[in-house]
Amino acid sequence: MTITYFTKFYGTAEQAAAAAQHYAWLAAHAKPLRQPTLRVIGPTSLTVERIQGRHAAAEDLTTLAGLLGDAHGAAWVSDLHQANVETPHHFGDGASLDDYLHPREAALRQRHRQGYLPTHSALIAMLTLLRTTAEGPAAFYKDSNLRNFLITEDDRVFAVDPDDLTLAPFAYDLAKLITSLLLTYGPLPEESVGKALAAYNEAAACHDGQLGTTNRDRLDDFLALHAVLTAPYVGRHGYGRPRPSDRIKDLS
């Protein structure tokens, strides 16, 4: 078999270096999350093995939920048990994972300026919801939209694009996966979402019992946040099915 490669270019050397650091951290601490082999770190690029596979689909939700729970649990045991979601987490060579709150507070304020949160009271409500969810053990957020998974013909799952890596509460990244599936394929059966959350909790709890406790109300909180944060991307990247939650409609 001939191995081919894919090179991703970044706008700055700092962005490329951060992506490489994120890749290395995931490889060291989130071992269940398989990544393409990194071959070359360029001044403003990363070159990785090209994976022949399809993007995730709605029928993959439970499998991917279990994978995320396993990866988040492994990372907590390996490193993130020392972390707090409200403060950046520093690791080797001066690199760090951004905290959960500050990047998302800035993004929500930007969504307000863009009109996706049409009133100041809606903005305050979403900022309050964000702060309410900043609790519990620390996991990582890797932007688990469906395009950041590649599934091969023999059902191996690869996670790609380690660019956006921050701290987050457990199941926040699962909610991003669910959001991307909703925006791409339309509403998911309630049973599918419930099975996915159960699979996530079960896999996370295999590492430590306190990690598998996310309930459906908290998952819905995360989904409400993601609905606002992803709103500018509707109409792009295959996101063509906006589905604002009742919570967001009430806030508007």
Rosetta silent file (secondary structure, phi, psi, omega in degrees, C-alpha in Angstrom):
SEQUENCE: MTITYFTKFYGTAEQAAAAAQHYAWLAAHAKPLRQPTLRVIGPTSLTVERIQGRHAAAEDLTTLAGLLGDAHGAAWVSDLHQANVETPHHFGDGASLDDYLHPREAALRQRHRQGYLPTHSALIAMLTLLRTTAEGPAAFYKDSNLRNFLITEDDRVFAVDPDDLTLAPFAYDLAKLITSLLLTYGPLPEESVGKALAAYNEAAACHDGQLGTTNRDRLDDFLALHAVLTAPYVGRHGYGRPRPSDRIKDLS
SCORE:     score description
SCORE:     0.000 S_00000001
   1 L     0.000  131.638  178.261    0.000    0.000    0.000 S_00000001
   2 L   -84.226  126.026  178.550    1.308    3.423   -0.957 S_00000001
   3 L   -90.721  127.799  176.483    1.225    5.923    1.892 S_00000001
   4 L  -114.084  167.903 -172.172    0.342    9.466    0.874 S_00000001
   5 E  -131.520  156.614  178.879    0.444   12.632    2.931 S_00000001
   6 E  -126.018  131.881  179.054   -1.616   15.747    3.524 S_00000001
   7 E  -111.456  125.389  175.405   -0.130   19.127    4.436 S_00000001
   8 E  -105.905  128.690 -179.862   -2.163   21.711    6.311 S_00000001
   9 E  -101.625  144.977 -178.029   -0.901   25.280    6.242 S_00000001
  10 L  -116.557  158.124 -177.483   -1.470   27.806    9.018 S_00000001
  11 L   -68.823  -29.685 -178.238   -1.592   31.576    8.961 S_00000001
  12 L  -138.586  162.022  175.782    1.247   31.966   11.455 S_00000001
  13 H   -64.732  -34.257 -179.794    4.139   30.003   12.899 S_00000001
  14 H   -63.857  -40.883  178.671    2.501   30.274   16.310 S_00000001
  15 H   -65.056  -41.059  178.414   -0.666   28.545   15.070 S_00000001
  16 H   -65.560  -41.992  179.653    1.338   25.717   13.511 S_00000001
  17 H   -64.415  -40.176  178.969    3.398   25.270   16.674 S_00000001
  18 H   -64.155  -42.340  178.661    0.259   25.187   18.821 S_00000001
  19 H   -61.702  -40.643  178.155   -1.324   22.540   16.582 S_00000001
  20 H   -65.061  -40.194  177.296    1.820   20.410   16.849 S_00000001
  21 H   -65.101  -40.483  177.583    1.820   20.770   20.638 S_00000001
  22 H   -63.257  -44.025  178.146   -1.841   19.802   20.775 S_00000001
  23 H   -56.796  -47.388 -177.910   -1.168   16.759   18.586 S_00000001
  24 H   -64.820  -39.162  179.953    1.646   15.654   20.913 S_00000001
  25 H   -65.297  -44.489  177.701   -0.457   16.183   24.030 S_00000001
  26 H   -61.238  -41.983  179.778   -3.329   14.115   22.622 S_00000001
  27 H   -62.540  -34.265 -177.555   -0.923   11.366   21.574 S_00000001
  28 H   -82.391  -36.324 -168.360    0.523   11.241   25.084 S_00000001
  29 H  -116.666  -16.363 -179.805   -2.603   11.612   27.205 S_00000001
  30 L  -121.296   57.740 -170.880   -5.660   10.703   25.090 S_00000001
  31 L   -59.687  -30.397  177.455   -4.417    7.434   23.659 S_00000001
  32 L   -63.219  -18.091 -178.020   -7.856    6.023   22.705 S_00000001
  33 L   -90.111   98.696 -178.159   -8.121    8.886   20.197 S_00000001
  34 L   -72.898  134.569  177.795   -6.208    7.647   17.166 S_00000001
  35 L  -120.223  152.945  173.008   -4.589   10.357   15.027 S_00000001
  36 L   -60.689  148.659 -179.679   -2.948   10.176   11.591 S_00000001
  37 L   -63.163  128.469  177.586    0.820    9.831   11.828 S_00000001
  38 E   -86.354  120.899 -175.083    2.515   13.232   11.975 S_00000001
  39 E  -100.257  -43.461 -174.190    5.445   13.228    9.542 S_00000001
  40 E  -139.814  133.056  170.687    6.742   16.787    9.280 S_00000001
  41 E  -106.210  108.426  179.332    6.365   19.921   11.388 S_00000001
  42 L   -91.898  174.237  179.265    7.064   22.860    9.097 S_00000001
  43 L   -57.397  -37.448  178.947    7.477   26.520   10.005 S_00000001
  44 L  -136.520   31.817 -176.785    3.803   27.155    9.205 S_00000001
  45 E  -155.735  159.452  169.400    2.471   23.688    8.380 S_00000001
  46 E  -126.029  136.015  176.452    1.902   20.141    9.569 S_00000001
  47 E  -114.947  123.309 -176.796    2.177   17.141    7.257 S_00000001
  48 E  -126.503  161.926  174.328    0.304   14.005    8.286 S_00000001
  49 E   -60.623  134.273  177.875   -0.498   10.647    6.765 S_00000001
  50 L   -78.931  126.454 -179.568   -3.532   10.937    4.499 S_00000001
  51 L  -101.556  126.839  175.709   -6.390    8.767    5.766 S_00000001
  52 L   -88.351  108.359 -177.977   -8.831    7.326    3.276 S_00000001
  53 L  -168.908  174.574 -179.798  -12.158    7.387    5.046 S_00000001
  54 E  -103.494  159.678  174.613  -15.568    8.977    5.380 S_00000001
  55 E   -75.259  162.247  179.967  -16.757   11.607    7.783 S_00000001
  56 L   -64.287  149.445  177.302  -18.934   10.625   10.718 S_00000001
  57 L  -127.247  172.687 -175.641  -22.652   10.142   10.153 S_00000001
  58 H   -57.185  -35.652 -177.969  -25.653    9.979   12.464 S_00000001
  59 H   -70.888  -10.193  178.832  -25.398    6.193   12.758 S_00000001
  60 H   -91.304   -2.049 -169.757  -21.896    6.552   14.219 S_00000001
  61 H   -57.055  -49.268 -176.356  -23.020    8.663   17.181 S_00000001
  62 H   -64.058  -42.401  179.072  -23.037    5.959   19.868 S_00000001
  63 H   -61.539  -46.397 -178.586  -19.674    4.549   18.793 S_00000001
  64 H   -69.501  -33.162  175.935  -18.047    7.977   18.703 S_00000001
  65 H   -61.443  -43.773  177.032  -19.632    8.940   22.024 S_00000001
  66 H   -63.126  -39.475  177.719  -18.001    5.919   23.627 S_00000001
  67 H   -62.792  -44.846  178.683  -14.675    6.824   22.019 S_00000001
  68 H   -62.925  -43.215  178.312  -14.866   10.378   23.337 S_00000001
  69 H   -60.818  -40.210  177.951  -15.746    9.198   26.828 S_00000001
  70 H   -64.706  -45.424 -178.870  -12.792    6.800   26.769 S_00000001
  71 H   -66.297  -42.072  179.566  -10.407    9.492   25.516 S_00000001
  72 H   -66.281  -39.589  177.386  -11.621   12.088   28.024 S_00000001
  73 H   -65.133  -42.089  179.029  -11.343    9.592   30.873 S_00000001
  74 H   -62.872  -42.240 -179.747   -7.842    8.559   29.826 S_00000001
  75 H   -66.374  -36.272  178.368   -6.703   12.191   29.607 S_00000001
  76 H   -64.743  -45.661 -179.931   -8.123   12.941   33.062 S_00000001
  77 H   -64.799  -41.836 -175.119   -6.252   10.024   34.632 S_00000001
  78 H   -73.307  -37.362 -171.502   -3.050   10.817   32.758 S_00000001
  79 L  -148.698  -43.000 -167.045   -2.939   14.588   33.211 S_00000001
  80 H   -79.293   -3.981  172.723   -6.179   16.534   33.625 S_00000001
  81 H   -62.732  -16.873  177.196   -6.971   15.378   37.158 S_00000001
  82 H   -89.650   -6.439 -170.597   -4.658   18.277   38.045 S_00000001
  83 L   -95.708  158.522  172.971   -6.611   20.780   35.938 S_00000001
  84 L  -124.784  128.582 -174.557   -9.432   23.209   36.684 S_00000001
  85 L   -62.102  -16.495 -177.001  -11.740   24.116   33.787 S_00000001
  86 L   -90.552   -5.117 -179.949  -11.664   27.780   34.854 S_00000001
  87 L  -133.665  147.798  178.891   -7.899   28.256   34.482 S_00000001
  88 L   -58.593  149.995 -179.685   -5.444   27.415   31.669 S_00000001
  89 E  -110.645  116.464 -175.564   -3.622   24.102   32.038 S_00000001
  90 E   -90.925  138.825  173.344    0.118   24.312   31.462 S_00000001
  91 L  -135.792 -163.594 -166.773    2.164   21.443   30.133 S_00000001
  92 H   -54.750  154.444  173.064    5.647   20.957   28.616 S_00000001
  93 H    61.285   26.757  177.414    7.702   23.596   26.807 S_00000001
  94 H    77.775    1.630 -179.863    5.610   26.458   28.095 S_00000001
  95 L   -79.978  164.781 -179.809    2.537   25.348   26.136 S_00000001
  96 E  -157.110  162.280  169.186   -0.928   25.241   27.645 S_00000001
  97 E   -98.294  130.134  176.658   -4.572   24.436   27.068 S_00000001
  98 E   -61.821  154.145  177.286   -6.833   27.477   27.269 S_00000001
  99 L   -72.099  173.423 -177.635   -9.457   27.453   29.984 S_00000001
 100 L   -76.746  -39.793 -168.111  -13.125   26.795   29.287 S_00000001
 101 H   -78.001  -53.763 -167.183  -14.611   30.167   30.164 S_00000001
 102 H   -61.383  -45.645  178.869  -12.594   32.970   28.593 S_00000001
 103 H   -62.860  -33.976 -176.545  -12.584   31.877   24.923 S_00000001
 104 H   -81.836  -31.934  172.129  -16.321   31.132   25.045 S_00000001
 105 H   -60.733  -44.942  178.841  -17.224   34.322   26.869 S_00000001
 106 H   -63.090  -40.764 -179.145  -15.461   36.227   24.084 S_00000001
 107 H   -67.008  -39.652  178.653  -17.221   34.143   21.426 S_00000001
 108 H   -65.579  -39.021  176.841  -20.665   34.703   22.977 S_00000001
 109 H   -64.287  -36.644  175.965  -20.080   38.448   23.074 S_00000001
 110 H   -65.922  -39.676  177.486  -19.098   38.282   19.421 S_00000001
 111 H   -63.035  -33.830  175.619  -22.308   36.371   18.615 S_00000001
 112 H   -64.583  -45.506  179.021  -24.235   39.171   20.317 S_00000001
 113 H   -63.336  -32.029 -179.555  -22.506   41.767   18.136 S_00000001
 114 H   -79.978  -11.312  178.477  -23.250   39.629   15.087 S_00000001
 115 L    97.638    1.808  179.825  -26.958   39.451   15.967 S_00000001
 116 L   -78.223  -21.105  167.455  -27.188   35.772   16.890 S_00000001
 117 L  -116.315   94.708 -163.875  -28.054   36.811   20.455 S_00000001
 118 L   -72.224  -16.663 -179.181  -30.384   39.675   19.572 S_00000001
 119 L  -126.740  158.214  177.685  -30.820   41.235   23.018 S_00000001
 120 H   -64.488  -36.443  179.467  -28.509   42.074   25.883 S_00000001
 121 H   -64.407  -34.147  176.495  -30.630   39.930   28.199 S_00000001
 122 H   -65.147  -41.786  177.390  -30.090   36.962   25.872 S_00000001
 123 H   -61.058  -48.034 -178.907  -26.339   37.513   26.050 S_00000001
 124 H   -60.761  -40.270  179.655  -26.389   37.716   29.851 S_00000001
 125 H   -63.035  -41.046 -179.907  -28.469   34.550   30.050 S_00000001
 126 H   -71.877  -36.471  175.256  -26.009   32.640   27.861 S_00000001
 127 H   -63.681  -39.287  177.502  -23.001   33.957   29.779 S_00000001
 128 H   -65.011  -42.486  177.628  -24.697   32.858   32.995 S_00000001
 129 H   -61.285  -43.599  178.477  -25.378   29.422   31.522 S_00000001
 130 H   -57.445  -47.625 -177.642  -21.735   29.134   30.460 S_00000001
 131 H   -66.837  -33.455  178.368  -20.500   29.961   33.948 S_00000001
 132 H   -63.779  -33.792 -176.876  -22.989   27.546   35.501 S_00000001
 133 L   -83.653   -5.217 -176.905  -21.535   24.694   33.426 S_00000001
 134 L   -83.103   70.392 -178.000  -17.917   25.458   34.420 S_00000001
 135 L  -151.428  166.612  176.462  -17.735   22.790   37.096 S_00000001
 136 L    85.947 -178.590  179.959  -16.696   19.224   37.686 S_00000001
 137 L   -60.000  153.089 -176.711  -13.671   17.263   36.466 S_00000001
 138 E   -91.547  128.888  168.625  -11.768   18.682   33.515 S_00000001
 139 E  -112.157 -169.154  174.084  -11.884   17.095   30.083 S_00000001
 140 E  -119.305  155.342  173.611  -10.632   18.548   26.813 S_00000001
 141 E  -112.225  126.630 -178.135  -12.474   20.056   23.880 S_00000001
 142 L  -119.413    9.989 -173.849  -11.116   19.173   20.450 S_00000001
 143 L    62.019   70.750 -177.000  -13.962   20.444   18.258 S_00000001
 144 L   -83.379   52.282  170.692  -15.565   17.071   17.628 S_00000001
 145 L   -74.052  161.553 -170.197  -17.608   18.111   14.640 S_00000001
 146 H   -62.924  -24.267  179.688  -18.356   15.261   12.267 S_00000001
 147 H   -76.334  -13.829  179.236  -15.708   16.395    9.751 S_00000001
 148 H   -92.324   12.729  168.827  -12.974   15.957   12.349 S_00000001
 149 E  -121.703  137.163  171.882  -13.501   12.203   12.362 S_00000001
 150 E  -120.928  129.187 -177.297  -12.485    9.912    9.521 S_00000001
 151 E  -116.746  120.934 -175.047  -13.792    6.338    9.529 S_00000001
 152 L   -82.417  172.295 -179.710  -12.018    3.824    7.321 S_00000001
 153 L   -62.625  -27.203  177.749  -13.510    0.859    5.472 S_00000001
 154 L   -96.028   21.334  171.464  -12.341   -1.438    8.278 S_00000001
 155 L    68.397   20.756  169.601  -14.085    0.792   10.873 S_00000001
 156 L   -78.552  141.728 -178.705  -10.992    2.406   12.366 S_00000001
 157 E  -110.542  127.804  176.034  -11.706    5.927   13.608 S_00000001
 158 E  -116.152  137.798  174.218   -9.164    8.723   13.208 S_00000001
 159 E  -100.439  130.768 -177.355   -9.428   12.154   14.797 S_00000001
 160 L  -122.236  166.302  178.228   -8.006   14.972   12.689 S_00000001
 161 L    61.781   81.019  178.087   -7.281   18.700   13.102 S_00000001
 162 L   -85.171   24.041 -171.596   -5.902   19.191   16.632 S_00000001
 163 L   -65.175  -50.368 -171.593   -6.010   22.967   16.183 S_00000001
 164 L   -98.636   89.879 -177.932   -8.725   23.936   18.669 S_00000001
 165 L  -121.966  119.949  177.738   -7.843   22.298   21.966 S_00000001
 166 E  -139.234  171.466  167.671   -9.056   23.737   25.262 S_00000001
 167 E   -74.086  155.325  176.253  -10.248   22.548   28.614 S_00000001
 168 E  -164.350  159.848  173.137  -13.960   21.825   28.975 S_00000001
 169 E   -67.163  160.401  175.774  -16.321   19.950   31.283 S_00000001
 170 L   -59.725  136.964  177.713  -17.026   16.308   30.555 S_00000001
 171 L    81.366   -3.778  176.400  -19.494   15.806   27.660 S_00000001
 172 H   -63.204  -41.189  179.857  -19.096   19.337   26.279 S_00000001
 173 H   -72.735  -30.142  172.086  -17.281   17.922   23.239 S_00000001
 174 H   -60.822  -41.192  178.506  -19.920   15.198   22.892 S_00000001
 175 H   -62.781  -33.868  176.892  -22.486   17.988   22.615 S_00000001
 176 H   -65.286  -41.297  176.938  -20.449   19.515   19.774 S_00000001
 177 H   -60.584  -46.136  179.247  -20.590   16.208   17.901 S_00000001
 178 H   -61.702  -43.490  179.426  -24.362   16.007   18.411 S_00000001
 179 H   -59.734  -44.437 -178.435  -24.769   19.626   17.296 S_00000001
 180 H   -66.136  -34.871  176.513  -22.811   19.052   14.095 S_00000001
 181 H   -68.255  -41.721  178.081  -24.905   15.969   13.291 S_00000001
 182 H   -60.808  -44.621 -177.046  -28.143   17.899   13.935 S_00000001
 183 H   -71.380  -21.539 -178.728  -27.071   20.757   11.690 S_00000001
 184 H   -93.761  -43.579 -171.515  -26.029   18.359    8.938 S_00000001
 185 H  -111.906   -7.855 -177.374  -28.689   15.638    9.016 S_00000001
 186 L    93.958 -175.795 -174.455  -31.579   17.172   10.918 S_00000001
 187 L   -55.492  139.641  175.825  -33.177   16.079   14.200 S_00000001
 188 L   -97.788  147.132  175.603  -31.850   12.931   15.833 S_00000001
 189 L   -58.691  139.515  179.056  -34.145   10.457   17.591 S_00000001
 190 H   -54.930  -37.483  179.516  -34.296   11.129   21.310 S_00000001
 191 H   -61.315  -36.796 -179.194  -33.355    7.496   21.883 S_00000001
 192 H   -66.407  -41.800  178.616  -30.122    7.984   19.892 S_00000001
 193 H   -65.493  -41.864  178.222  -29.055   10.954   21.998 S_00000001
 194 H   -62.348  -42.186  178.326  -29.824    9.047   25.194 S_00000001
 195 H   -64.956  -38.944  179.490  -27.805    6.033   24.045 S_00000001
 196 H   -63.635  -45.492  179.267  -24.897    8.264   23.099 S_00000001
 197 H   -63.553  -39.865  178.217  -24.822    9.935   26.511 S_00000001
 198 H   -63.793  -41.554  178.900  -25.034    6.549   28.235 S_00000001
 199 H   -65.089  -40.659  177.999  -22.157    5.220   26.109 S_00000001
 200 H   -61.905  -50.228 -178.627  -20.095    8.313   26.871 S_00000001
 201 H   -62.237  -41.292 -179.454  -20.701    8.073   30.619 S_00000001
 202 H   -63.004  -44.180 -178.913  -19.994    4.354   30.706 S_00000001
 203 H   -67.325  -41.605  178.969  -16.683    4.755   28.877 S_00000001
 204 H   -65.656  -40.588 -178.128  -15.585    7.700   31.031 S_00000001
 205 H   -66.879  -20.918  175.569  -16.560    5.917   34.256 S_00000001
 206 L   -61.911  -23.345  179.113  -14.288    2.992   33.363 S_00000001
 207 L   -90.246  -35.353  176.720  -11.407    5.338   34.216 S_00000001
 208 L  -167.998  134.355 -173.718  -12.947    6.794   37.388 S_00000001
 209 H   -57.796  -31.556 -177.080  -16.503    6.638   38.688 S_00000001
 210 H   -72.537  -10.826 -174.943  -16.854   10.408   39.111 S_00000001
 211 H   -86.622  -15.190 -174.556  -16.281   10.962   35.385 S_00000001
 212 L  -107.253   46.136 -171.543  -19.431    9.260   34.127 S_00000001
 213 L  -119.130   10.396  179.822  -22.071   11.405   35.776 S_00000001
 214 L   -66.216  125.445  178.514  -23.212   13.883   33.087 S_00000001
 215 L   -97.676  174.553 -175.011  -27.019   13.964   33.040 S_00000001
 216 H   -67.941  -33.888  178.074  -29.317   14.939   30.211 S_00000001
 217 H   -60.864  -42.542  179.230  -30.058   18.387   31.628 S_00000001
 218 H   -68.628  -38.501  175.482  -26.371   19.268   31.567 S_00000001
 219 H   -59.711  -40.779  177.896  -26.008   17.869   28.051 S_00000001
 220 H   -64.080  -35.250  174.148  -28.906   20.126   27.011 S_00000001
 221 H   -58.997  -46.970  179.551  -27.058   23.085   28.559 S_00000001
 222 H   -63.488  -39.494  178.648  -24.060   22.294   26.372 S_00000001
 223 H   -63.474  -37.788  177.706  -26.276   21.890   23.303 S_00000001
 224 H   -64.299  -41.381  177.866  -27.789   25.329   23.942 S_00000001
 225 H   -64.072  -46.654 -179.101  -24.323   26.870   24.111 S_00000001
 226 H   -64.069  -33.287  179.475  -23.176   25.123   20.940 S_00000001
 227 H   -59.977  -38.897  177.711  -26.310   26.227   19.085 S_00000001
 228 H   -75.926  -44.847 -174.762  -25.277   29.842   19.597 S_00000001
 229 H   -66.052  -30.574 -179.617  -21.549   29.320   19.113 S_00000001
 230 L   -93.272   -2.372 -174.555  -22.016   27.466   15.800 S_00000001
 231 H   -54.412  -38.733 -179.029  -24.739   29.797   14.463 S_00000001
 232 H   -66.236  -15.638 -175.200  -22.421   31.719   12.097 S_00000001
 233 H   -94.195   -3.642  176.558  -21.476   28.496   10.324 S_00000001
 234 L   -63.720  131.350 -174.562  -25.001   27.542    9.275 S_00000001
 235 L    96.149   -5.287  177.105  -25.029   27.512    5.501 S_00000001
 236 L  -129.354  159.425  175.520  -21.358   26.512    5.356 S_00000001
 237 L    55.586   29.826  179.613  -19.464   23.241    5.780 S_00000001
 238 L    81.914    1.202  179.008  -22.641   21.254    5.198 S_00000001
 239 L   -84.165   98.490 -176.751  -24.487   22.950    8.075 S_00000001
 240 L  -126.669   11.183 -174.592  -27.855   23.583    6.500 S_00000001
 241 L  -129.643   75.209  179.504  -30.404   22.664    9.127 S_00000001
 242 L   -61.089  135.823 -179.365  -30.587   25.273   11.888 S_00000001
 243 L  -141.456   73.112  179.410  -32.394   23.928   14.919 S_00000001
 244 L   -62.453  142.287 -179.040  -32.369   26.462   17.764 S_00000001
 245 L   -75.908  163.098  177.033  -33.377   24.967   21.073 S_00000001
 246 H   -59.189  -35.012 -179.265  -36.457   26.062   22.974 S_00000001
 247 H   -61.093  -43.657 -178.391  -34.108   27.589   25.547 S_00000001
 248 H   -69.941  -39.351  177.281  -32.541   29.861   22.949 S_00000001
 249 H   -61.571  -37.755  177.935  -35.908   30.846   21.479 S_00000001
 250 H   -65.596  -39.009 -178.751  -37.042   31.786   24.975 S_00000001
 251 H   -67.385  -29.401 -177.060  -33.920   33.903   25.520 S_00000001
 252 L   -75.139    0.000    0.000  -34.527   35.802   22.292 S_00000001
